[in-house]
Amino acid sequence: MTTALVIHAKHLTDRLRYMQQQLKGWQGEVRYIEDYDKSELTEELLAEWFKPGCELYNISGPTSCAMKHLEACRIIVDEGLEGAVVFEDDIMLHRDFSERLDESLKECRERFKGQPVIISYEDSSLQFIPRSQRVRGRLLYEAPHGRNRCNGALYVSLEAALAICREVESNRCDISIDHYYQIHLYDKGIVKMLWCEPCLATQGSFCGGFVSSMGQIRQMEGLRWKLKYAYKRLLYWLR
């Protein structure tokens, strides 16, 4: 059974109800990370987690989100979990998520045992593994360097959580949490970033299911999102 850690802002009660319903049959513990809401941030907390002068060294929604993600790593480490699935509270899980998740974690244990692994499951940035690179029966592929799938649905292994906590303690985080995990830490060899193909989740803030908690208006929503998604899937299938 795998623990699910949900990044959640307390005032977004509609998202809490949505996630509770969506994870109703989850085979494992479900925990909501509600500490470090924007209203709770202080100068002392910023200094503990982030480099002075960086884009996250301010009281903002993205900073709050980053702190909740880093707190998820602390929970994995402090409780000695094998790993955990980390969701943002606008994630929309595909119908086969649970089944494919189990398959991917089995593959992860067989191929990447003991390594600092992060697995991305979402398609929100519309980036996929080209068909020519896919292997029958395989779900996990090393992510292309410099590419970002976002952090809405991740599996973080204990080894990865340890590596992230050590890096933050030593050098602090200095860029958005998506890029910190999927580009900065990956490029430095601190974590191994894997993509699941097929993707198993979509952030509602990207496809029009939710208004962004950052107060942003997403351009890819509704019918436009579906059309762009279909185009990108075809493009990667032809590659």
N, C-alpha and C positions, 0 to 999 in steps of 0.2 A: 504494500500500500504506500502510495506516494503522498507526501504532504503538499497541499496547495497554499501558497501565501498570496493574498490578494492586496495589491496596492490600492488603497481606498481613501478618498477625502470624505470626512464625516458629514459634510453638508450635502453631499450628492446622494440623497436617500433613495432616489429612483434607481441609481446604479447598484446600491446595496441590495435592494429587493431583486433586481435583475440577476445579479450574480448569485444570490442565495438560491433562486429558482433554478438557474442554469447548472449549479453545482450540487443540486439536491441529492443526486445519486453518487456523488464522488466517493470512491473507495479509498478513504484515508482522511486525515485531519484537514479541515479547512480553517485557515486563520486570516483575519483581516488586519492589515497593518494600517492603523489610523493615526499613530503618533506622527509628529512632525508635519501637521497641517500648516499651511501658509501662516495662519494667525498665531502659531506657536513658535515660529522661528525667531531666534535671537542672534545677536552678534557672536556670542560664545559658541553656539552651535555651528554657525557658518565657519568660524575659525577652526573648529574641530574637523570638519569634513572637506573644506574647499580652500583652494589657493586664493589669497587676497588679490583682488583686481580681476579675477576671471569672470566669465559670463554668469556663473552660478553663485557668485559671492554677493547675493542680494536676496531680499525677501520677496519670493515670487513663486508662482505655480510650478515652473520647471525645477526650481531648487527643491521645493517640497517633494516632488515626484522622485528626484534623484536621491534624496535622503531616505525615502521609504524603500527604494530599491536596495540601497546600501544596508539598511536595517534588515532587509530580508537575508542578506548574506550573513550578517551578524547572528541572526537566529539560527541559520543552518550550522554555523560554526559552534555557537554556544551550546546547542542541543545535540551536536554530533550527528546530525541527520546525514544519511547517504547523499542526499540532495533534495531539492524541492522544485516544484513547478511554480513559477512566479507569474501571476496574471496582473495586468492593469484592469481596472474595474469597468472598462468599456469593451472588453474583449468579447467577441462573438465566436463561440466554438462551433466548428463544423460538425456535422452529424456523426462522423466516424472518429471524432477526436479521441475518446477514451480507448478504443480498440487500437488505433494507430499509435497512441502514446505508449501503451504497454509494449507494442512491438519495437518502437524506437528505443525505449529504455533497455530492453533486452539486447538489442543490437549494440547499444552504447557500452553495456557491460562486457560484451564479447570483444568488441573492437578497440575500446578506449579505456579499459579498466585502469583505475588509478590516475588518470590524467585530469587536468583542470578543464573540464568540458562545460561549455554553455551551448545549448541547443535552441535555435530559434524556430518557432512553429508557425509564424504568421506570414500573411501575404500582403500586409497593408502597404508596403512600399512598392508592390508589384514587381518584385525581383524573384526569379526562379532559377532552378538548375536547368541548363539547356538539355534538350532531349538526347543529344549525342553523348552527353557525359553521364547519363543515368544508367544504372546497372539493375537488371531485374532482381527483385527481392531485397534491394537495398533502399533504406529510407534516409540515411544520414550521409551528408557530403560536406567536405571542408568548404567554408564560405570563401568566395572570392575576396581577396584583400581590397580594402577601400570601399566596400559595399555595406550598406546598412539596412537591415530588415526591421528595425525598431524593436522595442522591448515589451510589447504587449503580452506575449506568451513565450516564456523561456523555461528551460530546465537548467538549473544551476547545480552542478555537482559540489560535494563537500570540498574537494580539492580546489575547484574554481573559486568558491566562496572564501576559502582561506587565502588564496592568492590575491583576491580583490581587497579583502580586509587589510592585508599586509601592505599592499600598494597604497591604499588610501591613508593608512597610518603613517607611512614613510613620506609620501609625496603629495598627498591630498588630490582630490579630483578637481579638474580645471576646465572640463568641457561638458556639454550635454550628456546625460547618462546613456542615451542610445549610442552616441559616437564613442563615449568612454569605453563601454563594453565591447562594441562590435568592430571598432576600428583601432583605437588607441591601445587597449590591452591586448588585442589580438595581434596587432602589428609588432608589439614589443615581445611577443611570445609568452606573455603572462597567462593567457588562457587560450584554449583551442575552441574556436567558434565553428559550430556545425549548423547547417541548414537542413531541416526536414523537408523532403520532397516526396509526395505532395505536401503542400501547406495545409494546416489544420485549423487555422483561426484567422480572424480579421478584426481589426480595431473598429468599433462602431463610429468613432470620431472621424475616421477616414472615409467610410462608405456611406455616411449619412444616418447611421443608426442612433448616434448621440451627438450633441453639441460638444465641442472640445472643452475640457475642463480648464484649458489654458486661455479660454476666451477667444479662440481663433475660429475663423470661418473656413472650413475645409472646402476646397474647390471641387474635389472629386467626391461627389455624393449622388445618391439616387441613380437615375438612368445613366448619367455621365460616367459614374464609377463602373457600372456593369459593362458599358461599352469599352471603356479603357481596359478593364480587367480581361475581357474576351480578346481584345487586340494583343495585349501583352502575353497572354497564355499561348496564343497562336504563334507569336514571334519567337518565344523560347522553344516551342515545339518544333519549329522549322530549323532551329540552330543545331 
